[in-house]
Amino acid sequence: MKSAYELAMERLNKDNPIAQITEEQKGKLGELDSKYAAKIAEKEIFLNGEIEKALQSGDAEAFESLKSQMATERKALESEREEKKERVRESKD
């Protein structure tokens, strides 16, 4: 006898089957993760240097601005990465 959870999962899979990802797609997804991790790290290293300069000079306004910029750029790169990964998942290659 199946549990309610198992029955619900079967119905869910009938309505919206789980997509299978090919090895080629897995490779492309891994490449995207690596590429964007490097881009994010590069931005953070640069901005952390600028933040440190702002702290040493006592410029609180620049500090807050740079912290905000870092968060914004990180979110933008993560969003861009997820969009590209979704395109790879949807491709029929």
C-alpha positions as CSV (number, residue, x, y, z in Angstrom):
1,M,0.0,0.0,0.0
2,K,1.4,3.4,-1.0
3,S,1.4,6.4,1.3
4,A,-0.4,9.6,0.5
5,Y,3.0,11.2,-0.3
6,E,3.9,8.5,-2.8
7,L,0.5,8.9,-4.5
8,A,0.8,12.7,-4.6
9,M,4.3,12.4,-6.2
10,E,3.0,10.0,-8.8
11,R,0.2,12.4,-9.7
12,L,2.6,15.3,-9.8
13,N,5.0,13.4,-12.2
14,K,2.1,12.6,-14.5
15,D,1.1,16.3,-14.8
16,N,4.6,17.7,-14.9
17,P,7.2,15.0,-15.6
18,I,10.8,15.5,-14.4
19,A,13.1,16.6,-17.2
20,Q,16.1,14.4,-17.9
21,I,19.4,16.2,-18.4
22,T,22.0,14.8,-20.8
23,E,25.7,14.5,-20.0
24,E,26.4,17.3,-22.5
25,Q,23.9,19.6,-20.6
26,K,25.5,18.7,-17.3
27,G,28.9,19.7,-18.7
28,K,27.5,23.0,-19.9
29,L,25.8,23.7,-16.6
30,G,29.1,23.0,-14.8
31,E,30.9,25.3,-17.1
32,L,28.4,28.1,-16.4
33,D,28.7,27.6,-12.7
34,S,32.5,27.8,-12.9
35,K,32.5,30.8,-15.2
36,Y,30.1,32.8,-13.0
37,A,31.8,31.8,-9.7
38,A,35.0,33.3,-11.2
39,K,33.2,36.4,-12.3
40,I,31.6,36.9,-8.9
41,A,34.9,36.3,-7.1
42,E,36.7,38.8,-9.4
43,K,34.1,41.5,-8.7
44,E,34.2,40.8,-4.9
45,I,38.0,41.0,-4.8
46,F,38.0,44.3,-6.6
47,L,35.2,45.8,-4.6
48,N,36.6,44.5,-1.3
49,G,39.8,46.4,-2.1
50,E,37.7,49.6,-2.8
51,I,35.7,49.1,0.4
52,E,39.0,48.8,2.3
53,K,40.2,52.0,0.9
54,A,36.9,53.7,1.8
55,L,37.2,52.4,5.4
56,Q,40.8,53.7,5.7
57,S,39.8,57.1,4.4
58,G,36.8,57.2,6.7
59,D,34.3,57.7,3.8
60,A,31.2,56.1,5.2
61,E,29.1,57.1,2.2
62,A,31.5,55.4,-0.3
63,F,31.6,52.4,2.0
64,E,27.8,52.0,1.9
65,S,27.7,52.7,-1.8
66,L,30.3,50.0,-2.5
67,K,28.6,47.5,-0.3
68,S,25.3,48.1,-2.1
69,Q,27.1,47.9,-5.5
70,M,28.7,44.5,-4.5
71,A,25.3,43.1,-3.6
72,T,23.6,44.4,-6.7
73,E,26.4,43.0,-9.0
74,R,26.4,39.7,-7.3
75,K,22.6,39.4,-7.7
76,A,22.8,40.4,-11.4
77,L,25.5,37.8,-12.1
78,E,23.6,35.1,-10.3
79,S,20.4,36.0,-12.2
80,E,22.3,36.0,-15.5
81,R,23.8,32.6,-14.7
82,E,20.4,31.1,-13.8
83,E,18.9,32.4,-17.1
84,K,21.6,30.8,-19.1
85,K,21.4,27.5,-17.1
86,E,17.6,27.5,-17.8
87,R,18.2,27.9,-21.5
88,V,20.7,24.9,-21.4
89,R,18.1,22.8,-19.6
90,E,15.4,23.7,-22.1
91,S,17.6,23.0,-25.1
92,K,17.0,19.7,-26.9
93,D,20.7,19.1,-28.0
